[in-house]
Amino acid sequence: MKNQNNKEGRLYRFSMIVRFITISFALFAFFYALFVIFFKTYRDSNLFIKIVPFVILFLVTNTLIKNLFSVNSIYITDSYIQFNYLLSKNLKIYWDKLVKLEFIVKGGRKILLTYEDNGNIKNVIIPRAFPQLIEILNKIAYYSKHIELDDFMKTVITPINE
């Protein structure tokens, strides 16, 4: 969980070592499960041997998708917040475009940041396990004074004295 201070802003990110190990292990398990399916499973193999590689493929694919397409780092400056992804396009949102910040319990606990883009309302999901999430949420509330907070966020966010 590494943070880097820059002259212009601050960068928050997941540990690159943990991401690398997770993605490497998932790729190894993915290819090993394929190997078992194509070269070690026979007609007379028991049902357990036939089903387990598919379960592993499902779990590993889910892990890969979460690690490759979720927020990898967040860069905060005085004028914008930028969400960086490993395999998706980076997203830069100016503070005046932010609309709402809320905590979502349904479908896994996460933070939902709503913003306006060319007249369209869009959402960004911030994983609950993101490093220094409370500090990030406080900075969002500080720089975007007009943002609407749900009841839970009102209890979590504290004023920043700068």
N, C-alpha and C positions, 0 to 999 in steps of 0.2 A: 504494500500500500504506500505508494510513493507520491509525494507532493513536490512540486518544483515551483519556486518563486521566480518570477520574471519581473522585468522593469515595468511592463505594461499590465500584467495580470497574473493570475495564478492557475496552475495546472493541477488537476486531481486525476489520478488514474489508478486502475487496478494494477497490481504487481505483474510486470511482464514475465517474470520467472514462473509465477503460478499459472498464468494464462498459457505460456509455452508448454509447461508440463501437462496441463489439463488437455490441451489440444493434441499434443503428441500421444498421450496415453489413449485418448479417444480414437485417433486415427489408427493406432496399433490394434486396438480392440475391434474396430470396424473391419480392417483388412483380415484379421485373424478369424473373425466370425464368417466372413465371406469364404476364406480358405476352408474352414470346417464345413460350411454348407456345400461347397463344390467338390471337395476332395476327401472328406472324412465321413460323410453321411451316405449310407447305403440304404437300399430298400429294406433290408432286414435289421437296420438299426432301430433301437427302441425309440418310443415317442419322445422321451425326454431329450435324447441326443438330437432329434430333429427340430424340436421347438426352441431349445435354449439359444442357439445362434440367432434366431429371429428376434427373440426378446433382447438379446445383447445389441443387435443392430438398431432396434428401436430406441433403446436407452442411450446408446452412443450417438446416434443421429440427433437426438434431442439435445444432448450435451454440446455437440459441435455447433448446432444452430444457435443455441443460447450464447456460446462464447464468441462466435464469429459475427453475429448480427446484433448483439446488444451493445450498449454504450461501453466504450473502452476507456475513454477519458473525457473530462469536462474542463474547458478552458474558460475562465471568467475574467472579464476586463470591466472597465468603467462603462463601456458602451454596449457590450453584448455578452452573450453566453454562447459557447460553441460546444457541440456534442460531437465527439469523434468516435468512429466505428472502425472495426478491422476490415470488413468487407462491404460496408455500405457507404453511401455518400455522406460526408460530414455535413452537419447542420449548424448554421449560425443564426441566432435569433437576437434581435435588438431588444433592449429592455422595454421599450414602449409597445412592443408587439405582444408581450405576455398578457394573458387574460386570467388564468386560474391555476392554482396549485392545490392538488388534493391527494389524499391517501386512499388507495383502492385496496379493498380486502378481497373482493371477488376475483377469482381466477389467479390467485397468488398475490401476495402483498407486494405492492409497488407504489411508486410516486408517479402521478400523472400530471404533466405540465402542459397546459393548454395555451396555444398561441394563435395569432392571426397571421396568415400569409396570403397576401393579395386578395383580401376579402373572404378567404376560406378559413374556417376554424380547423386547426390540426392539433395533434397530440404527440408528445414525446414521453416515453416511459423511462423512468430512472429506476434501476434496480434498487431494492431496499438494502442490499448488501454492499452498495457502493461505498468506498472508503470516505470517511469524514462527511457523511451525508448531512448531518445536522449543520455543519459549517456551510455547506453548499446551499442548503435551504435558507439559512439565515442571510446569506449574501444575495440570493434571489429576491427575498423579501426586502432587503435593504435597497438594492438598485432599482427594483420595480415596485415603487411605493403604491401604485394603483392596483396591484394584483389582488385578485379575490382568493381568500383562503377558506378551506372548509373548517369545520369545528376542530378536527384533530390537529390540523396544521396550526391553528391559532394557539393551541396549547404547547406545541413543539417549538415554534419559532420564537426566539427572544430578540429584543432589539439590540442592534450593534452600535456601540458608541465609537465613532471614528472622527 
